[in-house]
Amino acid sequence: MKIYIGIIIIGVLLLPFFISFSVKKTTGLNLTDASEKIYFYEDKMFKKTFISPKNNLNSVVLKLKNAALRNQEQVIFRMLEEGKVIREEKINGYNIKDEDWVRFAFEVVPNSYQKEFEMELVSPNSKINNAIAVYINNSGIPGIITYHTLSSRKELILQIYSDLYKRLTQDGWFLIFWFVLLVFVYFITSLFANAKRK
Amino acid sequence: MKISSILLFAFLIRLLISPLFFHPDIKDIHLRVSFLGTDGILNIYDFLENNTKTKVDAPDFVYPPLTYFFLGGYQILIKPLLGNSFDHWLFDFSGLSSLSEYIYRYLLLLKLPYMIFDFSIAYLLCKFLDKEKIKTALFFWLFNPLNLYAVYAIGQFDIIPAFFTFLSFYLWTKKSYVYSGLSLGIGAAFKTFPLLIIPFFLFTSARWKDKLLWVILSVGIYGVTLLPFLSSPAFAKNVLFSGLSQRIFQMQVTVAGFNVSVFLLLYAGLVLAKLLKRSIPLWALILSVFLLVFSVSRFHPQWVIWVMPFLTLAFVLVKIPWWNLVLLWLSYFAIFILFGDKFLTTALLAPISPIFLEIPPFTQLISQDKLPIVSFVVQIIFGFSSLVITFKALKSK
């Protein structure tokens, strides 16, 4: 019995490790806290720079808003390096929901580590009443996730457990509550065991 | 191993799994029940039918009213612990809601009541079984992977009606017919599946007065909870005549020129078996009915929890062979891997890292023209292992 229980506990803790072998992409930037909006339409574009934290950048995901799904115009995403357009992707507003993380995937940029890129979002045919918005935070930084094709399995596994640690420590109250609950249950089961012995 | 240690480890595993596994269904359900606290909505069916804000992403509520009031009431109780961002998270339809800063807190708190019903079933098993069988039963109930997956990974609330169904069965065996009827009615008021087993209670030995009272109470409680909503077309469409409730009758065969539901045919077979062999225990018939549901329909993963308390009884009382159980478990998981929905498999781990959202469904490893055959074979294996268990259970006394 104890062995089986041990297998389950270790299995749950190691599950991410085993599943990671089917992963082909890893995340880089992961800034999801963005609730303010900035609109782009006609000649008004959205521009922001970012630094890629890893090599092999192959997609950028941004949080966009297509209010009441009104916009059905072309949306162009451009990525520039040192002022030159190196990647361009076009999608249609029809495919953007009212608050949605939208992926712009492109050919891999191999030596992207620590390089500064500028991204532009334009939609020349959109008007003010059907404009698409980008979500940004108070500092003007957009909600952004970057994906990179895998270069090292070991780095991926370390990243997964480091993501877990970061996210666990993000919510201190959860950790305290979790620990108190565990201690409480240990106390109750011990009481139960002592009562049985008497 | 001591029972206290079994309980402690069971709780530890649930504390581990609950916050780390996320299926969007738990957020979807809690979005709908949140309107009880935020807007004071009592008729959720009509509200969602007419609400433009949720028309696209939350168009309906498919469960009976008691589910709405119970889960909505619980949400009101824990609101201070959930925090101010919870409502915003509920309305995040972006597909990356698992990346919320407070996701672990939400998942643990929303799944916490399931542990109460889960351990309550464990308690009932201890009360029902002889002393020498308790540890085995507890071990099977608390550590089998189907329970952990259906309740704490998927996060659906089927453990609640499953508890009331098992409680009804337990109270019936103790001849406490009034409370047994009330329990079954309450279970049906969460999800209607307990109504399937009513006839089998009536075939067991008890005074006809007790049986009549039991039926009145069980159906009555269920009916009373539905009464205020019967005039709502949205309620009728989404709950009474929903696609889910009709699904078990969809598999049909032609008999004498008529299309007959396979489920009804085999259900009639179980009724006949009970009439011919009075000694078949009630738990074996309940087990058989639920396994029959899964064998003839495209069932949802969380439905399996309905049968698990009775499968636990079968495991300890009839000694189901290990190979049979392993076959059942493996085919169960294979069925859902072959659904092609990554949120039933790897994407469940998205709260750990968004990387797990990028893994495509495992069905992409199988060529599309072979997929239906593989799915069919897996379903057959599940049906076969269910059949073996059913036969062993029906042969018991």
Contacts between the chains, C-beta under 8 A, distances in Angstrom:
chain1	res1	chain2	res2	distance
A	1	B	1	4.8
A	1	B	6	7.5
A	1	B	135	7.9
A	1	B	139	5.8
A	2	B	1	6.0
A	4	B	139	8.0
A	4	B	143	6.6
A	5	B	9	4.8
A	5	B	13	7.5
A	5	B	143	6.3
A	8	B	13	5.8
A	8	B	143	6.3
A	8	B	145	7.9
A	8	B	148	7.7
A	9	B	9	7.6
A	9	B	12	7.0
A	9	B	13	6.2
A	9	B	16	6.9
A	12	B	13	7.0
A	12	B	16	5.2
A	12	B	17	6.0
A	12	B	20	7.5
A	13	B	16	7.5
A	15	B	349	6.8
A	16	B	349	5.9
A	16	B	352	5.4
A	16	B	353	7.1
A	16	B	356	7.5
A	19	B	346	5.4
A	19	B	349	6.5
A	19	B	356	6.7
A	19	B	359	7.0
A	20	B	355	7.3
A	22	B	346	7.0
A	22	B	359	5.1
A	23	B	355	5.5
A	23	B	356	7.6
A	23	B	358	6.4
A	23	B	359	5.8
A	24	B	358	7.3
A	25	B	355	7.4
A	25	B	358	5.0
A	26	B	355	5.9
A	27	B	353	7.4
A	27	B	354	5.4
A	27	B	355	5.9
A	30	B	99	7.5
A	30	B	354	6.6
A	32	B	96	6.5
A	32	B	99	4.8
A	32	B	100	7.9
A	33	B	101	7.1
A	35	B	88	7.9
A	63	B	94	6.7
A	97	B	93	6.8
A	97	B	94	7.6
A	98	B	56	7.9
A	98	B	93	7.9
A	99	B	92	7.2
A	99	B	93	6.4
A	99	B	94	5.7
A	100	B	93	7.6
A	100	B	94	5.3
A	100	B	95	7.4
A	101	B	94	4.8
A	101	B	95	6.0
A	101	B	96	4.9
A	145	B	96	7.8
A	145	B	354	6.6
A	147	B	358	7.1
A	156	B	355	7.2
A	159	B	353	7.2
A	159	B	355	7.4
A	160	B	352	6.5
A	160	B	353	4.8
A	160	B	355	6.2
A	163	B	352	6.4
A	163	B	353	3.9
A	163	B	354	7.8
A	163	B	355	7.5
A	164	B	352	4.8
A	164	B	353	6.7
A	167	B	101	7.8
A	167	B	103	7.5
A	167	B	104	7.1
A	167	B	351	7.2
A	167	B	352	7.4
A	168	B	104	6.7
A	170	B	101	5.1
A	171	B	101	6.3
A	171	B	102	5.4
A	171	B	104	6.0
A	171	B	105	5.4
A	173	B	105	6.9
A	174	B	19	7.4
A	174	B	102	7.3
A	174	B	104	4.9
A	174	B	105	4.1
A	174	B	108	6.9
A	177	B	81	7.6
A	177	B	105	7.4
A	177	B	108	7.5
A	178	B	15	6.4
A	178	B	19	7.5
A	178	B	104	7.9
A	178	B	108	6.7
A	181	B	15	6.6
A	182	B	11	7.7
A	182	B	12	6.9
A	182	B	15	6.1
A	185	B	7	7.9
A	185	B	8	6.4
A	185	B	11	4.7
A	186	B	8	6.1
A	189	B	4	4.2
A	189	B	5	7.6
A	189	B	7	5.2
A	189	B	8	4.6
A	189	B	11	7.9
A	190	B	4	6.8
A	192	B	3	7.9
A	192	B	4	5.3
A	192	B	7	7.6
A	193	B	2	6.1
A	193	B	3	7.8
A	193	B	4	3.7
A	196	B	3	7.8
A	196	B	4	7.6
